[in-house]
C-alpha cells in the first residue's frame, strides 16, 4: 500500500492565522513560497489516500470526523504517485 507524505504549515500574516495541509511536492512548495512566504512547518504524516489524509488532519486539528465529498470516490494513491513524490523529495533535500 502506497503512502504519500503530507505536510501541515502555519502562517500568521497580518494577524490572520492560516493552517494548510497539502501533499508534499513541488506544487505545494511553490504555492507556499508565493502565498504563504512566512509559513512555518508544523508536522508531517503519511496517508494512503486523500480521505485518509483528511481524516488524520481533522482528528489532529480537533475538528471531529472528516466526511468526504458526496459523490467522490476515495482512491488509494498509486505506485507512480509514490515514486514521483519520492523523486521530488530526494532532490528537495
DAMO-V148990 format. One record per residue. N is the residue number from 0. RES is the residue in one letter. BURIAL is # if it has 16 or more other ideal C-beta (glycine too) atoms within 10 Angstrom, else .. Layout:
N,RES,BURIAL  N,RES,BURIAL
This chain:
0,X,.  1,X,#  2,X,#  3,X,#  4,X,#  5,X,#  6,X,#  7,X,#  8,X,#  9,X,.  10,X,#  11,X,.  12,X,.  13,X,.  14,X,.  15,X,.  16,X,.  17,X,.  18,X,.  19,X,#  20,X,#  21,X,.  22,X,#  23,X,#  24,X,#  25,X,.  26,X,.  27,X,#  28,X,.  29,X,.  30,X,.  31,X,#  32,X,.  33,X,.  34,X,.  35,X,#  36,X,.  37,X,.  38,X,#  39,X,.  40,X,.  41,X,.  42,X,.  43,X,.  44,X,#  45,X,.  46,X,#  47,X,.  48,X,#  49,X,#  50,X,#  51,X,#  52,X,#  53,X,#  54,X,#  55,X,#  56,X,#  57,X,.  58,X,.  59,X,.  60,X,.  61,X,.  62,X,.  63,X,.  64,X,.  65,X,.  66,X,.  67,X,.  68,X,.  69,X,.  70,X,.  71,X,.  72,X,.  73,X,.  74,X,.  75,X,.  76,X,#  77,X,.  78,X,.  79,X,.  80,X,.  81,X,.  82,X,.  83,X,.  84,X,#  85,X,.  86,X,.  87,X,.  88,X,.  89,X,.  90,X,.  91,X,.  92,X,.
